Each structure stands twice: as C-alpha cells, then as structure tokens.
Amino acid sequence: MRIAKLWSAGLVVLVALGGVAIAQGGGGRRGPTSGPVSGKGELQVYFVDVEGGQSTLFVAPGGESLLVDTGSPDSRNATAPRDASRIAALCELAGVTKIDNLVVTHYHSDHVGGLPQLVGMVPVGRFIDHGVNRETADVQGGASTIAGYNAYQKVLTDSHAEHLTVKPGDVLPVKAMHVEVVSGDGEVIAQPLKTPLAATGEQNPFCAASPLKEAENTENDRSLGLAITFGKLRILDLGDLTWNKERGLMCPVDKLGKVDVYIVSHHGLTNSGSPALVDAIAPRVAIEDNGPRKGGSPATFETIEGSSRLKDLWQLHTAEGSDARHNVTESRIANLPGPDAGNTLKLTGRMDGSIAVTNGRTGETVEYPAP
Ligand SMILES: [Zn+2]
C-alpha cells in the first residue's frame, strides 16, 4: 500500500517536473533568456511543497545529497504522510537512495516534524543540527517544539547514522559544495566570510532601514544558516532566522556579501527578511517556501522585489491573504489557489553562476545567465 501510494506521489512529481519545456522568457519582467536545461556538473535544488514549512533537497553532481528540513508531521495519514511522502518522491525522482546529510535548521514542527516519518522511507547518512532545544513550553507553540525535538532525539538514538552538532564558522562535511554555517543556536559568525566571490566586511548602508524589532526568543532565533558555494554560484539559506539575528550578521558590517540565490527566510513572514539582509545580499533569484496562508507577507514581498539585482522572486504558493500586487505573476508560482497539488519548484545551479528555475506546475523553465 505504501509503495503504491509513494509511487503515485512520485508519478505526480514526475509528471510535474518531467519533460521540461525549454525556457521561454515570456512574462519575465526583467528579461530572462532561454538556454540549456540540463547537463552534467549541475547542482539540482528541489523546493518541496510542504505547505508553508521548509524542505529543500540539494543534489550535487555525482549524487551527493543534502536535505534541509523535513516539513511537518502528518498524524492523520500514517501510511502515506503528506510531507515525508513528497520528500521521498522527490528523492526517488532525483535518484537519491540515501540522504547523505540531513540538516535540521531548528526544532519547529514545520521543519523537523516530518523527520521521523521520512527516515522510515529514505535512509539518512548524517544528521546535522545546532544542538539542544532551548524553547520552553511557556512560549506559544513551545509544547509542539519540545515534542518535535524529543521525536528527533529518539530517531538519533535508534539510528546508526552519524550525528553532528555545528556552530557558526563550521564547514559541513559535504564534498561537492562548500557549505559554511553562518548562524546557529542564536549565534552568528564573528568575522565576515572569506569569499573571493563577494565583498564582505564593508559597512552595510541598509542597516538604518532595519531598526531592531521586539525579540522573539524562540527556536527561530537559533536557526542554522548556511552559505553554500558551488563554483561561482552562491546560495543563502537561513531557515527561519529572525530579523534581529540578521542584524548580527549584517550590521554594522556585511559579513555575507552578495548572493545569487536567496531562499527566503521564514517563508516570507515579517519577522525575518530585513532590508539589512536582503538589500545587502542583493539576490538575483529568490525562492519563497510560503504556504497559501502562511508567509508571503506584503512587506517582505516589497523588500525582495525592491532589491537591486533581482530578476525574479518565485513563490511555492499564491499568498492568498495578499492582493495581486503582492504576488508574483502566475508563471512564477508553483501552486495556485484551489486543490492542493503539491507542485515543486526546481532550481538548477551551474558553476559559472547561471541558474535555471522550473515551475513544476507548468513545466516551464526560466534561465538566468551568469552575471
Ligand atoms: Zn518555519
């Protein structure tokens, strides 16, 4: 039964992502062009639709895999849990028979919740996290966080996989990409990243537009943040790292430098994604793992759309609480209002810095040449 259901889930994804159409620039406001769609030496990044949580699968040339987060638990459907099944189907599609590295950014249920169900479907080589849960039951959602953390601890105990706790400044043991930890357990890197690809350590002019907000003091603050370098391509994924912690990374000096791909922090909610971060990293492509009614806030939308180098923002869902002016054009959205289709966005990154993004709903691929 489970195999059959998994296969059908995989089939949906195959249909959604297979037979990718060659790019067309129609609808691209700032002129993406057509070009090659696939080939060797490419990094494939799948943005799984976990309905407003996060699960991002990186598959490097040669097949080495890194999964960042696992979506939510599904207690109503034990044999084919929604998020774990979608991730497993993507693994199958991508030829991943074992997740080499599974990063848990933090212990909120929309990130770690799907993990116990996923490990029953796809083996994991190494678990990576920021260390102990520090969120207590007295904050909103704290009980669920504690439950998610405890379930993860049981997996670690029962599993024979390696377990790594990392801190800012550490480099993950990933061979095909350089993956550096820039935040974790509430701390950030003390010194600017030493990257030959982007100026860092300079005064950040966007700090004044990002005054501190009220502190959150939840697991979001403790998110593991990753700066990923693949050839000339730079990708930033900060999990749900909060606005005030971004200031630690970006103010007064910019410790990150410019990136090509910004995995929009915290699903586009307003307590992340400050101008100090977004305007300074100035992404060319941004991908937002929002849900129909989670994240995708108008304020975050305006910040990203206003950043200086942006070619396109892509959304996993139409932000149904926002007006049309605060959603991207439909061709850049994987899931429109209506029945839950679970469509994926797929990004292909090349070592020359060029990028392609495929909408799993339409099959359309848009190319972004190297800068
Ligand atoms: Zn989240």
Residues whose N, C-alpha, C, O or C-beta is under 5 A from the ligand:
A	BS01	ZN	G52 G53 D110 D240
